[in-house]
Amino acid sequence: MPFFEKFRRWLKGSFFCKKCRREFHTMCYGFGEAICPDCYKGEQPFLFFDNSYLLNRITAHLLNQRTTQTDSPSYDPTLIHPTSVPTAIEIT
């Protein structure tokens, strides 16, 4: 496949369903195989990037990093109840 064709498919997020072989587009960059929304039955991984293309490898790496970062609980100060946060500091 020529470079520009791969790049165009990568920009469009063009994937082929592994089960029904229908082409569909995702809201992320990349191309390869996936499980389309009609065939998806709860399988954990559903996007399978074509690793022969450099931008797909970069996208897959970034997506995997993002999922591992969200797995760990994080401290969010906006979720703290306002009564548990001091509102004024007394200086003596």
C-alpha positions, 0 to 999 in steps of 0.5 A: 500500500502506498504511503499516502494511502496509509496516511489517509487511512490513518487520518480517517481512523479506518478499521475493518471488523474482525467478525463481519469484515465491514469497514468503519471509522473510529474517532481516533487516528489509526487503521487496522482491524477492530470489532465494530459496535454491532459485533462487540459483545464485551471483549476487552481489547477491540482495536488492533492497529496494523503495526507495520505503520510507524504512526499506528505504533505511536498511537497504540503506545500513547493509548496504552500509556493513557489507559495505565495512567487512568487505572491508578486512583488519583487525588482530585481536590474538586471531589473533596467536600467543602467542609473538610477544607479549611476556609481561613488560616488564623495568624497569631 
